[in-house]
Amino acid sequence: MIPKGSEKVRTFLPSKDFEVSKDFYKTLGFNVLLEDKDVTIFGIGQSSFLLQRYYQKDWAENFMMQMLVDDLDEWWAHISSLDLPGRFGVREPTAPAVQPWGLRISYVVDPCGVLWHIAQNN
């Protein structure tokens, strides 16, 4: 039996350019919960992650995150209004579409290559 209160999991995301990545996540709407010179904790809703001043190309470009949202259309309107490619040099976000496995998802890639699945919460 596991102890109660150990249900929260947070991941560490890489950053190729720490300051650019911090600006990217702030622009997307994540809140800064804690910040120091090597780590920034971002939160949104009930979730959070740690952005770190660390980069390894193979890891970053094979890392994925999923964020479940109640209104993907509203999120898509927000994401597409930000001009992420123009501001951060990232790949154009992908419009929401139902994937073969059934989830409706929009894809966003951060400045170091982390792929985000912004998915409709069913």
matplotlib code that plots the C-alpha trace (Angstrom):
import matplotlib.pyplot as plt

x = [0.0, 1.4, 1.2, -1.7, -0.7, 1.8, -0.4, 1.2, 3.7, 5.6, 8.0, 11.1, 11.1, 14.4, 15.1, 17.7, 17.5, 16.1, 14.9, 13.2, 11.4, 10.2, 8.8, 7.1, 5.3, 4.3, 2.9, 0.9, -0.7, 1.2, 1.7, 5.1, 4.9, 8.6, 11.6, 15.4, 18.4, 18.2, 14.5, 11.1, 8.0, 5.0, 1.4, -2.0, -5.2, -4.3, -1.1, 2.5, 5.9, 9.5, 11.3, 15.0, 18.2, 19.2, 19.2, 19.9, 18.7, 17.7, 15.8, 14.1, 13.0, 11.5, 9.7, 5.9, 3.4, -0.3, -2.6, -6.3, -8.6, -12.4, -12.7, -10.2, -11.8, -11.2, -7.6, -7.1, -8.4, -5.9, -2.9, -3.5, -3.7, -0.2, 1.9, 4.2, 6.2, 6.8, 7.7, 9.6, 10.6, 8.7, 6.7, 3.2, 0.7, -1.6, -5.4, -7.6, -8.4, -9.7, -6.8, -7.2, -7.2, -10.3, -8.9, -9.3, -5.9, -4.0, -0.2, 2.2, 6.0, 8.0, 11.3, 13.5, 11.4, 9.0, 5.7, 2.6, -0.7, -3.5, -6.4, -10.1, -11.0, -13.7]
y = [0.0, 3.4, 6.3, 8.9, 12.2, 11.1, 11.5, 14.6, 14.0, 16.8, 16.4, 18.4, 19.9, 20.8, 24.2, 25.1, 28.8, 29.1, 32.7, 32.1, 29.0, 30.8, 33.6, 31.0, 29.3, 32.7, 33.7, 30.5, 31.4, 29.3, 30.9, 31.1, 29.4, 29.6, 30.8, 30.6, 30.8, 27.1, 26.1, 27.7, 25.9, 26.7, 25.9, 25.9, 24.6, 21.6, 20.8, 22.0, 21.2, 22.3, 24.0, 23.5, 25.1, 21.8, 20.7, 17.4, 17.5, 13.8, 13.9, 17.3, 16.4, 13.0, 14.4, 14.9, 16.5, 16.2, 18.9, 18.1, 21.1, 21.5, 23.7, 22.9, 25.4, 28.2, 27.0, 26.9, 30.5, 31.5, 29.6, 30.7, 34.4, 34.3, 34.0, 31.5, 30.8, 34.5, 35.2, 32.1, 30.4, 27.3, 25.1, 26.2, 24.8, 22.2, 22.9, 20.5, 17.2, 13.9, 11.4, 7.7, 6.7, 9.0, 12.1, 15.5, 17.2, 20.3, 20.1, 22.8, 22.5, 24.5, 26.3, 23.3, 20.7, 19.4, 18.3, 19.3, 17.5, 20.0, 17.5, 17.9, 16.5, 13.9]
z = [0.0, -1.0, 1.4, 0.9, -0.5, -3.1, -6.2, -7.7, -10.5, -12.2, -15.1, -16.0, -19.5, -21.3, -22.7, -25.4, -24.6, -21.1, -21.4, -24.7, -23.4, -20.3, -22.5, -24.7, -21.8, -20.3, -23.7, -23.9, -20.6, -18.0, -14.6, -13.0, -9.6, -8.7, -10.4, -9.9, -12.2, -13.4, -12.9, -13.4, -12.2, -14.4, -13.6, -15.3, -13.7, -11.6, -13.4, -13.3, -14.7, -14.2, -17.0, -16.6, -18.0, -19.6, -23.2, -25.0, -28.6, -28.9, -25.7, -26.3, -29.8, -28.6, -25.6, -25.5, -23.1, -23.1, -21.7, -21.5, -21.9, -21.6, -24.7, -27.4, -29.9, -27.3, -26.8, -30.6, -31.0, -28.2, -29.7, -33.2, -32.1, -30.6, -33.8, -32.1, -35.3, -35.8, -32.2, -31.3, -34.6, -33.9, -36.2, -37.1, -34.6, -35.9, -36.0, -33.9, -35.5, -34.4, -34.3, -35.2, -31.6, -31.0, -29.2, -30.8, -30.6, -31.6, -31.7, -30.5, -30.5, -28.1, -28.9, -28.2, -29.9, -27.1, -28.7, -26.8, -27.4, -26.5, -26.3, -25.8, -22.4, -23.0]

ax = plt.figure().add_subplot(projection="3d")
ax.plot(x, y, z, "-o")
ax.set_aspect("equal")
plt.show()
